Amino acid sequence: MDGLFTLLWDRVHSNARRAVDVYVSELPDFRAAAEDPRARASMVDFAVLLRRRTIELAADGAPFTQRDLGMLTAFGEERGAQGVSMSSRQRVLDLHDVLTLREIHEAAGLNEVDHVTDLIGWLPANGLAGHNAYNQGFLNGQKRSVPFVRRIQDLAGTLLADLSVIPGLAETLNVRLADRYVVTVVRVSGPVTPTDQSRDEIVGALARRHHAPITWREPGELVALLPCDDTAAAEERAFGLVRDLAEMVERPCSAGAATGRVHALADALALARQVSYEAPAETVPRRLRTMADVFVELGVAQLPQVDEWLRGIARRLEKGPDLVTTLDTYYRYDMNRLNTAGALRIHPRTLDYRFRRTRELVGMDPGSVQGVRVLSAVVSRLLAGRWS
């Protein structure tokens, strides 16, 4: 062993300590673990051992042995058992790869081209084998020591962050991975939100019942990912989950959904959240809202002048008897006069009176093109609580 490999060997301890400093600085999970001096020393010892084996094997052009992979599996299992998150697991592997390349660059001289080529050529296949061993151990450690609810929320967070999922993770949670998901955001209305303990109980119950990654993103906001082979079927499953949640929390819920592909789910989450803000809060949800249901309201939310104009119309509507409820029912029943009257349990003539009163107050016929476009948007934003 000479040249570049000797230089790297001489720098093993300093490079290992620097790597651990980076992990502790960048990753809260590692920072918490490193508060125990023995745990930090263990991290440094592992970083030293890994670098020495990399140099020895790369110099000989030999792959990781089963013993080496077993060491990586054991260390991954230790991290998984400590409760390190999925995102931190991926981040530490990425940081290790970056630091390895930096260490090679710092040690390489102008006459070390052959050794650099040998080392760079050794890394891809052996790096992948090392990652796989570490990840398998990590899963074993998590399954043994981390509660189901924490792991299912980690899976949801990994998908929503557009990160790759460890092979085998979904199987340990009885969840099927997919290429596309219906991302569903459900907001629980009111000042009272579930406690940490009840949120965990709700997530666990819903995840086991619907076999889907689920997480709480905020105290009053639950996010679920339903595998989507068929959009209509997946949205129906998502609606069932929303109804189950509303029944569990016994509070009005506003739900919105958007479909997205893996590695682009952050965008789907952002859209689903926007839709949920425009959806009505319902104690017994009637349907799952998507962009097609509230695209007008989404546009209005971006235009303060239009929003204020609609709010003025809303103030006039509130002067009439039950006009908002009447218009909401009328549009939900596709403007069928008899079905609307039946749902409201009023005589059709009473319904006609309310329509006349609407025309007097806002100057629009609820059944006209203008009335449908304007008044349906007003009703939707009122029921969503956007002007409360």
C-alpha positions in Angstrom: 0.0 0.0 0.0 1.6 3.3 -1.1 0.9 6.7 -2.6 -2.7 7.9 -2.2 -3.6 4.9 0.0 -0.8 5.7 2.5 -1.8 9.3 2.7 -5.4 8.4 3.3 -4.3 5.8 6.0 -2.3 8.5 7.8 -5.4 10.8 7.8 -7.9 8.2 9.0 -8.3 9.5 12.5 -8.6 13.2 11.5 -11.0 12.4 8.7 -13.1 10.2 11.0 -13.4 12.9 13.7 -14.3 15.5 11.1 -17.0 13.2 9.6 -18.6 12.7 13.0 -18.5 16.5 13.6 -20.4 17.0 10.4 -23.0 14.3 11.2 -23.5 15.9 14.7 -23.7 19.4 13.2 -26.1 18.5 10.4 -28.4 15.9 11.9 -30.4 16.5 15.1 -30.8 12.7 15.7 -27.0 12.2 15.7 -26.5 15.3 17.8 -28.8 13.9 20.5 -27.1 10.5 20.4 -23.6 12.2 20.6 -24.5 13.8 23.9 -23.4 10.5 25.4 -19.6 10.5 25.2 -19.5 6.8 24.8 -21.9 7.0 21.8 -19.8 9.7 20.2 -16.7 7.6 20.7 -18.4 4.7 19.1 -19.3 6.8 16.1 -15.6 7.8 15.7 -14.4 4.2 16.1 -16.8 3.1 13.4 -15.8 5.9 11.1 -12.1 4.9 11.6 -12.7 1.2 11.0 -14.8 1.9 7.9 -12.1 4.1 6.4 -9.3 1.6 7.1 -11.2 -1.3 5.5 -12.1 0.9 2.5 -8.4 1.8 2.0 -7.2 -1.8 2.5 -9.7 -3.4 0.2 -9.5 -0.7 -2.5 -5.7 -1.0 -2.6 -6.1 -4.7 -3.3 -9.1 -4.4 -5.5 -11.1 -6.7 -3.2 -14.8 -6.3 -2.3 -16.3 -6.0 1.2 -16.2 -9.4 3.0 -19.3 -10.9 4.7 -17.7 -9.9 8.0 -17.4 -6.3 6.7 -21.0 -6.2 5.6 -22.0 -7.8 9.0 -20.2 -4.9 10.7 -22.2 -2.4 8.6 -25.4 -4.2 9.4 -24.7 -4.2 13.1 -24.0 -0.5 13.1 -27.1 0.3 11.1 -29.1 -1.8 13.6 -27.7 0.2 16.4 -28.8 3.4 14.8 -32.2 2.1 14.0 -32.7 1.0 17.6 -31.7 4.4 18.8 -34.7 5.9 17.0 -32.8 7.7 14.2 -35.3 8.9 11.6 -35.6 7.7 8.0 -34.6 11.1 6.7 -31.5 11.2 9.0 -30.5 7.7 7.9 -30.5 8.8 4.2 -28.8 12.0 5.0 -25.9 10.4 6.9 -25.3 8.0 4.0 -25.3 10.9 1.5 -22.9 12.9 3.8 -20.6 9.9 4.0 -20.4 9.6 0.3 -19.7 13.3 -0.1 -17.0 13.3 2.6 -15.3 10.2 1.1 -14.9 12.0 -2.2 -13.6 15.1 -0.4 -11.0 13.1 1.5 -9.8 11.5 -1.8 -9.6 15.0 -3.4 -7.7 16.4 -0.5 -5.2 13.6 -0.4 -4.7 13.1 -4.2 -1.6 14.6 -5.8 -0.8 15.2 -9.5 1.0 11.8 -9.6 -1.8 9.8 -8.0 -4.1 9.4 -11.1 -3.9 5.6 -11.1 -4.7 5.2 -7.5 -7.5 7.8 -7.7 -8.9 5.8 -10.6 -8.7 2.5 -8.7 -10.4 4.0 -5.6 -13.1 5.7 -7.6 -13.8 2.5 -9.5 -14.0 0.5 -6.3 -16.5 2.8 -4.6 -19.8 2.4 -6.6 -20.4 -1.4 -6.2 -19.0 -1.6 -2.8 -20.6 1.6 -1.6 -24.0 0.2 -2.7 -23.4 -3.1 -0.9 -22.4 -1.2 2.2 -25.5 1.0 2.0 -27.7 -2.1 1.6 -26.1 -3.8 4.6 -26.5 -0.7 6.8 -30.1 -0.2 5.7 -31.1 -3.8 6.4 -29.6 -3.5 9.9 -31.4 -0.1 10.4 -34.7 -1.7 9.5 -34.1 -4.6 12.0 -33.2 -2.1 14.7 -36.3 0.0 14.1 -38.6 -2.9 13.9 -37.3 -4.2 17.3 -37.3 -0.9 19.2 -39.4 1.8 17.4 -43.2 1.8 17.7 -45.3 1.1 14.6 -46.8 4.6 14.6 -43.4 6.2 14.5 -42.3 4.0 11.7 -45.4 4.5 9.6 -45.1 8.3 10.0 -41.4 8.0 9.0 -42.4 6.2 5.8 -45.0 8.9 5.1 -42.4 11.7 5.7 -39.9 9.9 3.5 -42.4 9.8 0.6 -43.6 13.4 1.1 -40.0 14.6 1.2 -39.5 12.9 -2.2 -36.8 10.6 -0.8 -36.2 7.0 -1.7 -37.7 4.3 0.6 -35.5 1.6 2.0 -36.3 -1.7 0.3 -38.2 -3.9 2.8 -39.6 -1.1 4.9 -43.1 -1.2 3.5 -43.3 -5.0 4.0 -42.5 -4.6 7.7 -45.5 -2.2 8.0 -47.9 -4.2 5.9 -48.1 -1.3 3.4 -47.9 -1.5 -0.4 -45.7 1.0 -2.2 -46.9 2.5 -5.5 -45.7 4.8 -8.2 -48.6 7.2 -7.7 -50.5 8.3 -4.6 -53.6 10.3 -3.7 -52.2 12.6 -1.1 -55.0 13.6 1.3 -54.8 16.5 3.8 -57.4 16.6 6.5 -57.6 19.6 8.8 -59.4 19.2 12.2 -61.4 22.4 12.9 -61.7 24.3 16.2 -59.3 25.3 18.9 -59.2 21.8 20.5 -57.0 19.4 18.6 -56.0 15.8 19.5 -53.2 15.3 22.1 -49.9 13.6 21.1 -51.1 10.4 22.6 -54.5 10.4 20.9 -52.9 11.4 17.6 -50.6 8.4 17.8 -53.7 6.2 18.5 -55.6 7.7 15.5 -52.6 7.3 13.2 -52.1 3.7 14.3 -55.7 2.8 13.9 -56.1 4.4 10.5 -52.8 3.0 9.1 -53.7 -0.5 10.1 -57.3 -0.2 8.8 -56.4 1.4 5.5 -52.8 0.0 5.0 -51.5 3.5 4.1 -48.6 5.8 5.2 -50.1 8.4 7.5 -48.7 11.3 9.5 -49.6 14.4 11.5 -47.8 17.4 9.9 -49.3 19.9 12.3 -51.3 19.6 15.5 -54.6 19.8 13.6 -53.5 18.4 10.2 -53.3 14.8 9.2 -51.8 13.6 5.9 -52.5 10.2 4.3 -51.1 8.7 1.1 -53.3 6.2 -0.7 -51.7 4.1 -3.4 -53.3 5.1 -6.7 -53.6 2.5 -9.5 -57.0 3.8 -10.3 -57.7 7.4 -9.4 -61.4 7.0 -8.7 -60.9 3.9 -6.5 -58.0 5.6 -4.6 -60.1 8.7 -4.0 -62.9 6.6 -2.7 -60.5 4.9 -0.3 -59.2 8.3 0.8 -62.8 9.5 1.4 -63.4 6.5 3.6 -60.3 7.4 5.6 -61.5 11.0 6.0 -64.9 9.8 7.3 -63.2 7.4 9.8 -61.0 10.3 11.1 -64.0 12.6 11.5 -65.8 10.0 13.5 -62.7 9.4 15.7 -62.1 13.1 16.5 -65.8 14.0 16.6 -65.1 17.4 15.2 -65.7 19.1 11.8 -63.0 18.2 9.2 -61.9 19.9 6.0 -60.3 17.5 3.5 -58.5 18.1 0.2 -56.7 15.6 -2.1 -54.3 15.7 -5.0 -52.7 12.9 -7.0 -48.9 12.8 -7.6 -46.1 10.6 -8.6 -43.3 9.3 -6.3 -40.5 11.9 -6.1 -43.0 14.6 -6.8 -45.3 14.2 -3.8 -44.2 17.4 -2.1 -46.0 19.3 -4.9 -49.1 17.1 -4.5 -49.0 17.8 -0.7 -48.9 21.5 -1.3 -51.9 21.4 -3.7 -53.9 19.1 -1.4 -53.3 21.5 1.5 -54.5 24.4 -0.6 -57.6 22.4 -1.5 -58.3 21.6 2.1 -58.3 25.3 3.0 -61.1 25.8 0.5 -63.1 22.7 1.5 -66.0 23.1 3.9 -65.6 21.8 7.5 -68.0 18.9 7.9 -68.7 16.8 11.0 -70.0 14.1 8.6 -67.9 14.5 5.4 -70.1 14.3 2.3 -67.3 14.0 -0.3 -63.6 14.4 -0.9 -62.6 17.7 -2.6 -60.0 17.9 -5.3 -58.8 20.8 -7.5 -61.7 20.2 -9.9 -64.1 21.1 -7.1 -62.4 24.3 -5.9 -60.3 25.6 -8.8 -62.4 28.9 -8.8 -61.8 29.4 -5.1 -58.1 28.6 -5.4 -57.8 31.3 -8.0 -59.8 33.8 -5.9 -57.5 33.2 -3.0 -54.7 34.7 -5.1 -56.6 37.8 -5.9 -57.4 40.0 -2.9 -59.6 42.4 -4.9 -61.8 39.6 -6.2 -61.9 38.0 -2.7 -63.1 41.3 -1.2 -65.8 41.7 -3.8 -67.1 38.2 -3.1 -67.0 38.9 0.6 -69.3 41.9 0.0 -71.8 39.7 -1.7 -71.6 37.2 1.2 -72.5 40.0 3.6 -75.6 40.8 1.6 -76.6 37.1 1.4 -76.4 36.8 5.2 -79.3 39.3 5.5 -81.7 36.8 4.0 -83.3 33.7 5.8 -81.1 30.6 5.3 -79.9 31.7 1.9 -76.4 30.3 2.2 -77.7 26.9 3.2 -80.3 27.0 0.5 -77.8 27.9 -2.2 -75.3 25.2 -1.0 -78.0 22.6 -1.2 -79.2 23.9 -4.6 -75.7 23.5 -6.1 -75.1 20.2 -4.5 -78.2 18.8 -6.1 -77.2 20.1 -9.5 -79.8 22.9 -9.4 -82.7 20.5 -9.3 -85.5 22.5 -7.8 -87.6 19.6 -6.5 -84.7 17.7 -5.0 -83.4 20.8 -3.4 -86.7 21.5 -1.8 -87.0 17.9 -0.6 -83.5 18.0 0.9 -84.3 21.2 2.8 -87.8 19.9 3.7 -89.5 23.0 2.5 -92.2 23.7 -0.1 -91.0 24.5 -3.6 -92.8 27.8 -3.3 -90.6 28.6 -0.3 -87.6 27.8 -2.3 -88.8 30.1 -5.0 -89.2 32.9 -2.4 -85.6 32.4 -1.3 -84.4 32.6 -4.8 -86.3 35.9 -5.3 -84.8 37.2 -2.1 -81.3 36.3 -3.4 -82.0 38.2 -6.6 -83.2 41.3 -4.6 -80.1 41.2 -2.3 -77.3 40.5 -4.8 -78.8 41.2 -8.2 -78.2 37.7 -9.6 -80.4 34.7 -10.4 -78.9 31.6 -8.6 -79.7 29.6 -11.8 -78.1 31.9 -14.3 -74.6 31.4 -15.6 -73.4 34.4 -13.6 -75.2 33.3 -10.5 -73.7 29.8 -10.6 -70.2 31.1 -11.1 -70.3 33.8 -8.5 -72.7 32.5 -5.8 -71.2 29.0 -5.7 -67.8 30.5 -5.1 -69.3 32.7 -2.3 -71.0 29.8 -0.7 -67.9 27.6 -0.9 -65.7 30.2 0.8 -68.3 30.9 3.5 -68.6 27.2 4.4 -64.8 26.8 4.3 -64.6 29.5 7.0 -62.3 31.7 4.8 -64.0 34.9 6.0 -64.6 34.0 9.7 
